[in-house]
């Protein structure tokens, strides 16, 4: 029989940081609220949550690295919003944000999830920050809890 190891969505006892960008704050506050609501629904205690605000999506990886280095967190959620404009700025910010977040996760062996909306226009961004499509802050929190629990299992007797 094949053994399957999964994380799970029980947030009890987890310590999770949520880093949120202030740029396009009306949308990123919706991402933050989605993340916090999901954490509460899944049992993450209030004392297990910290919110850190940064200027924009480009700064998310820098803050994630500082937080990861403390060793205090079971997971880190990064939330932000980048909307394509008339220049290549979108490509640099979105790409570096994604790359940097992934690098921090690998460097610290820590779930660092990507709740950054990357949209072609404001309507798409609104739909993905608590509108008609999804709330990527909520999705990123769910992934963070699942991965934190998976890491705990894998690090304890090989997931037994």
C-alpha positions in Angstrom: 0.0 0.0 0.0 1.3 3.4 -0.9 1.8 5.8 2.0 0.4 9.3 1.5 1.4 12.2 3.7 -0.7 15.4 3.7 -0.6 18.5 5.8 -4.1 19.4 6.9 -6.0 22.6 7.7 -5.9 22.7 11.4 -4.3 26.0 12.4 -4.3 25.4 16.2 -0.9 26.2 17.7 0.6 27.7 14.5 2.5 30.9 14.4 2.0 32.7 11.1 3.1 36.1 9.8 1.1 37.9 7.1 3.0 40.5 5.2 0.8 42.8 3.2 1.6 45.5 0.7 0.2 49.0 1.1 0.2 49.8 -2.6 -3.4 49.5 -4.0 -4.4 49.4 -0.3 -8.1 49.2 -1.0 -7.4 45.8 -2.6 -4.6 44.6 -0.3 -6.7 45.3 2.8 -9.3 42.9 1.3 -6.5 40.3 0.8 -5.4 40.8 4.4 -8.9 40.4 5.7 -9.4 37.2 3.7 -6.2 35.8 5.1 -7.2 36.7 8.7 -10.7 35.4 8.3 -9.4 32.1 7.0 -6.8 31.8 9.8 -9.6 32.3 12.3 -11.9 29.8 10.6 -9.1 27.2 10.6 -8.2 27.7 14.2 -5.1 29.8 14.2 -5.1 31.6 17.6 -4.9 35.4 17.7 -1.6 35.2 19.5 -0.3 33.1 16.6 -0.8 35.8 14.0 1.3 38.9 13.2 0.7 41.4 10.4 3.6 43.3 8.8 2.9 46.1 6.3 5.3 47.0 3.5 5.2 49.7 0.8 4.7 47.4 -2.2 4.9 43.9 -3.6 8.6 44.4 -4.4 9.3 44.7 -0.7 7.5 41.5 0.3 10.5 39.2 -0.1 12.8 41.5 2.0 10.3 41.5 4.9 9.7 37.7 4.5 13.5 37.1 4.8 13.7 39.2 7.9 10.8 37.3 9.5 12.0 33.9 8.4 15.4 34.6 9.9 13.8 34.9 13.4 12.8 31.3 13.4 9.5 32.3 15.1 7.0 31.3 12.4 5.6 28.1 11.0 4.7 29.9 7.8 4.6 33.3 6.2 1.9 34.6 3.9 2.8 37.3 1.4 -0.1 39.4 0.1 0.0 42.2 -2.5 -1.4 43.4 -5.8 0.3 44.4 -9.0 -1.8 45.7 -11.9 -0.3 45.9 -15.4 0.3 49.5 -16.6 1.7 51.0 -19.7 5.3 50.2 -19.0 7.4 47.2 -18.1 7.3 48.1 -14.5 4.7 45.4 -13.9 6.9 42.6 -15.2 9.8 43.6 -12.9 7.8 44.0 -9.8 5.6 40.9 -10.3 8.6 38.8 -11.4 10.9 39.9 -8.6 8.2 39.5 -6.0 7.5 35.9 -7.0 11.1 35.0 -7.4 12.1 36.6 -4.0 9.3 34.9 -2.1 10.2 31.5 -3.6 13.9 32.1 -2.7 13.1 32.9 0.9 11.0 29.7 1.2 13.8 27.6 -0.1 16.5 29.3 1.8 14.8 28.9 5.2 12.9 25.6 4.5 9.7 27.5 5.5 6.3 27.7 3.8 6.2 31.2 2.4 3.1 31.5 0.3 2.3 33.7 -2.7 -0.9 35.7 -2.2 0.0 38.4 -4.7 -2.6 39.3 -7.3 -1.0 39.9 -10.7 -3.7 41.3 -12.9 -4.0 42.8 -16.3 -6.5 45.4 -15.1 -8.3 46.6 -12.0 -11.4 44.5 -12.7 -9.3 41.3 -12.6 -7.5 42.5 -9.5 -10.9 43.2 -7.7 -12.2 39.7 -8.8 -9.2 38.0 -7.2 -9.0 40.1 -4.0 -12.4 39.0 -2.6 -14.6 39.6 -5.6 -16.2 37.2 -8.0 -13.2 34.9 -8.5 -11.5 34.3 -5.2 -9.6 36.0 -2.4 -5.9 35.2 -2.9 -5.2 36.3 0.6 -7.5 33.5 1.8 -6.0 31.0 -0.6 -2.5 31.9 0.5 -3.4 31.4 4.2 -5.0 28.1 3.5 -1.8 27.0 1.6 0.4 28.3 4.5 -1.5 26.3 7.1 -1.6 23.1 5.0 2.2 23.4 4.3 3.1 24.2 7.9 1.3 21.0 9.0 2.9 19.0 6.2 6.4 20.2 7.2 5.6 19.3 10.9 4.6 15.8 9.8 7.6 15.3 7.5 10.0 16.5 10.2 8.5 14.3 12.9 9.4 10.6 12.3 9.2 11.0 8.5 5.6 11.9 8.6 4.4 8.9 10.6 
